[in-house]
Amino acid sequence: MRKTVLGAAAALALSAGLAFAGGHANDVKLQLQWVTQAQFAGYYVALDKGFYEEEGLNVTILPGGPDIAPPQVLAGGGADVMLNWMPSALAAREKGLPVVNIAQPFKSSGLMLTCWKDSGITSPADFKGKTIGVWFFGNEYPFLSWMSQEGISTDGGPDGVTVLKQGFNVDPLLQKQADCISTMTYNEYGQVLDAGVNPDDLVTFKYEDQGVATLEDGIYALEENLADPVFKDKMVRFVRASMKGWKYAEANADEAAGIVLDNDESGAQTEAHQMRMMAEIAKLTAGSNGALDPADFERTVATLLAGGSDPVITAEPVGAWTSEITDAALN
């Protein structure tokens, strides 16, 4: 009996919601992977330009931060969709959280290692015996996989690398605690230069160039939610409007950076930093219409499975992405 009552109540609430506030059939909560910045410009642009509104959506963008794990927020029902790097999402999926990639606005990876040139590092083989700053919280997976493919241990010593758990800053490089640190092309690399370092004193290794790039900043939803036609329709509209936002941001980088600044409630971001970031982000979203390229997915999976004795995932993921949402959104 209780089920019937709840079912009726839910149906009533749904019809009432649809009649009045647009209801949860049109409400979308998006959990970002990090704080408000141009890395997420497409979503803020879609909000600002009314692209979500045109699709009948009421979108709330939830900034991330050092203490926020998007998969946990998604699992707890705190968001309808999250942004996540694919290594983190696939690891979460293998551990039992059924997240599914529904769109992939980022075509290329912005991850790289930035090293002091005077450390003598000219190729990955020179990483042996060096200290390298690596971000954790799911961001370590591409690095560990890369070292495994290079046959370099991450346990330290003269033949391995010493992994320094790096905060989301560039201090270990500036303070010479590390020979190399993790940087994003669009963020921390610029912070190193802002600290007065000459680019000629640095050597960089882009994961993309090393053939170990994994997909970043995909849009993920829970499998069970995608089984609901109402939710699915909402996601089609959300992805369509978001991609419109991304393509607008790419074509109007400075305006997009301004929109991001308008939405930065922390007041931490500066115009110069956001404009530079947006210019770099546009290079990463270029070439994507939002649809995941299966070849990019396969490369990511191959990279993660190649993690040697400690792979990020232990088996080929099944059902980890769907083209159904983008097929409907883009056609």
PyMOL commands that set and color helices and strands:
alter all, ss='L'
color gray80, all
select helices_A, chain A and resi 2-19+23-26+38-48+51-54+70-75+86-94+117-119+124-127+141-150+171-174+188-194+199-201+207-210+223-226+229-251+253-263+271-285+294-305+324-330
alter helices_A, ss='H'
color red, helices_A
select strands_A, chain A and resi 27-31+58-62+81-84+99-103+111-116+131-134+162-165+180-184+202-206+218-222
alter strands_A, ss='S'
color yellow, strands_A
deselect
rebuild
show_as cartoon
